[in-house]
Amino acid sequence: MFGTERLRILRELADRGTVAAVAEALSMTPSAVSQQLKVLAREAGVALLEPDGRRVRLTDAGHALVLRADDVLAAMDRAVAEMAHYRGSPRGQVRVAMFPSGAALLLPPVLTALGDGGVEIVAGDEDLPPSHAGQLLADYDIVLTHRDERAPSPSGPRIRAQVLMREPIDVVVAPTHRLAGHVSVRPEELADETWVSVRGGFPVDDVLNSIATITGVRPRIAQRLNEFRVIETLVASGYGVALMPRFAVAHPALSVLRLAGVRAARVYELVTRPQAEQRPAIATVLDAFRAAAAAATAEPVSTPGS
């Protein structure tokens, strides 16, 4: 019979990569972590780890046991949650990692929806490419990610990614720019522009690369910044043009233009462990995010005479 805590240690090693990182996360010594992994290997009757330079890595058997550890630990979490359900409504803390602009859009209505009930969100600011979602799940129950709509989802054997919403990406220019006031712009009209963009690996940069493919012109990028408020200020001051997600545009002076002739959007996804939604508290938070996304993307209702 495998010890539950030893299975948890093995899963932490799969998530974090090193014994030292596991020891720090679990407030243990590295020697204690190594000892528990040796005991688990004896319980399994097969080698779970093998040397990898100065570190260790999982064997094939180790990877297989991690998948079963996910099942066992998820079942334990469900049992705890079910007992809480018999005591009343869903309760507990749910740790959520979010990229800043997504948090600004969705977190306020999510918190409002949860109200003073028994479910509490502990939010973390994590602006990383979706390929890092699996690593973030070592510390969070839910990870809100964003990717270019043409990019692959981060789903895998130990990761479940659910599409939440689609947000178009537009071009923003200063009020004095030659294109200011236009409704839309074609990529070819932007070939000679100076850009303020984000770091590589994020949806906005992926769209800029698509524009470069269409025009055949490598974009002239003056600055790379991951804070949209700074990007907006630079563009409004005439230091270049930028691509921005539609719901993130806040600067009142900017002129927003739709991109014509190219699909340009980022997709929000909620990433969890495969069985996480069976915990009532996590399911409650996921439902709140879905409702907030539906409200954010709903078309405004026009009234007669408007």
BELQUIQUI-V976857 format. One record per backbone hydrogen bond with DSSP energy under -0.5 kcal/mol. NH is the residue of the N-H (numbers start at 1). CO is the residue of the C=O. If there is no record, write none. Layout:
BEGIN
nh=NH co=CO
nh=NH co=CO
END
This chain:
BEGIN
nh=7 co=3
nh=8 co=4
nh=9 co=5
nh=10 co=6
nh=11 co=7
nh=12 co=8
nh=13 co=9
nh=14 co=10
nh=15 co=11
nh=16 co=12
nh=17 co=13
nh=22 co=18
nh=23 co=19
nh=24 co=20
nh=25 co=21
nh=26 co=22
nh=27 co=23
nh=27 co=24
nh=28 co=23
nh=33 co=29
nh=34 co=30
nh=35 co=31
nh=36 co=32
nh=37 co=33
nh=38 co=34
nh=39 co=35
nh=40 co=36
nh=41 co=37
nh=42 co=38
nh=43 co=39
nh=44 co=40
nh=45 co=41
nh=46 co=41
nh=50 co=57
nh=52 co=55
nh=55 co=52
nh=57 co=50
nh=59 co=48
nh=63 co=59
nh=64 co=60
nh=65 co=61
nh=66 co=62
nh=67 co=63
nh=68 co=64
nh=69 co=65
nh=70 co=66
nh=71 co=67
nh=72 co=68
nh=73 co=69
nh=74 co=70
nh=75 co=71
nh=76 co=72
nh=77 co=73
nh=78 co=74
nh=79 co=75
nh=80 co=76
nh=81 co=77
nh=82 co=78
nh=83 co=79
nh=84 co=80
nh=85 co=81
nh=86 co=82
nh=87 co=83
nh=88 co=84
nh=88 co=85
nh=92 co=118
nh=94 co=120
nh=96 co=122
nh=97 co=142
nh=98 co=124
nh=99 co=144
nh=103 co=99
nh=104 co=100
nh=105 co=101
nh=106 co=102
nh=107 co=103
nh=108 co=103
nh=110 co=106
nh=111 co=107
nh=112 co=108
nh=113 co=109
nh=114 co=110
nh=115 co=111
nh=117 co=114
nh=120 co=92
nh=120 co=118
nh=122 co=94
nh=123 co=121
nh=124 co=96
nh=126 co=98
nh=126 co=124
nh=128 co=126
nh=132 co=129
nh=133 co=130
nh=136 co=132
nh=137 co=133
nh=138 co=135
nh=139 co=136
nh=140 co=136
nh=141 co=95
nh=142 co=95
nh=143 co=271
nh=144 co=97
nh=145 co=143
nh=145 co=269
nh=147 co=267
nh=149 co=265
nh=151 co=148
nh=156 co=159
nh=159 co=156
nh=160 co=272
nh=162 co=270
nh=164 co=268
nh=165 co=268
nh=167 co=266
nh=169 co=264
nh=170 co=244
nh=171 co=257
nh=172 co=242
nh=173 co=255
nh=177 co=174
nh=180 co=177
nh=182 co=179
nh=185 co=258
nh=187 co=260
nh=189 co=186
nh=190 co=187
nh=191 co=188
nh=193 co=190
nh=195 co=220
nh=196 co=241
nh=197 co=195
nh=197 co=223
nh=202 co=199
nh=205 co=202
nh=206 co=202
nh=207 co=203
nh=208 co=204
nh=209 co=205
nh=210 co=206
nh=211 co=207
nh=212 co=208
nh=213 co=209
nh=214 co=210
nh=215 co=211
nh=216 co=212
nh=220 co=193
nh=221 co=219
nh=222 co=195
nh=222 co=220
nh=223 co=195
nh=225 co=197
nh=228 co=226
nh=230 co=227
nh=231 co=227
nh=232 co=228
nh=233 co=229
nh=234 co=230
nh=235 co=231
nh=236 co=232
nh=237 co=233
nh=238 co=235
nh=239 co=234
nh=241 co=194
nh=242 co=172
nh=244 co=170
nh=246 co=168
nh=248 co=245
nh=249 co=245
nh=249 co=246
nh=254 co=251
nh=255 co=173
nh=256 co=254
nh=257 co=171
nh=257 co=255
nh=258 co=183
nh=260 co=185
nh=260 co=258
nh=264 co=262
nh=266 co=167
nh=267 co=147
nh=268 co=165
nh=269 co=145
nh=270 co=162
nh=271 co=143
nh=271 co=269
nh=272 co=160
nh=276 co=273
nh=278 co=275
nh=279 co=276
nh=280 co=278
nh=283 co=279
nh=284 co=280
nh=285 co=281
nh=286 co=282
nh=287 co=283
nh=288 co=284
nh=289 co=285
nh=290 co=286
nh=291 co=287
nh=292 co=288
nh=293 co=289
nh=294 co=290
nh=295 co=291
nh=296 co=292
nh=297 co=293
nh=298 co=294
nh=302 co=300
nh=306 co=303
END
